[in-house]
Amino acid sequence: MRAPHPMPRLEAAPEGPAEPSPLPYCPVCASAPERISWRQRPGRPVMLVFDPCGHRYTSPAPPVLAVTPPPPEPLSR
């Protein structure tokens, strides 16, 4: 039986320079994270965990989250 929804073909990403990360760098090792997890309990500081390096950072203030639009696509000729 066929799948009810067609699956798109996966293609390799074009090779080229990596785009800058919108996430802040890890304050411990200065690497660009793939993901930042955070947790805050009442009356306690915010705990940030940087992946994949796994370093933890405690901040007295909650993180400022911002959504930025994707970069414009180049014009085709």
MONORKA-V207997 format. One record per helix or strand of 3 or more residues. SS is the DSSP state (~ for helix, > for strand). FROM is the first residue (numbers start at 0). TO is the last residue. Records with the same first field share a line. If there is no record, write none. Layout:
SS=FROM-TO + FROM-TO
//
This chain:
>=34-38 + 45-50 + 55-58
//
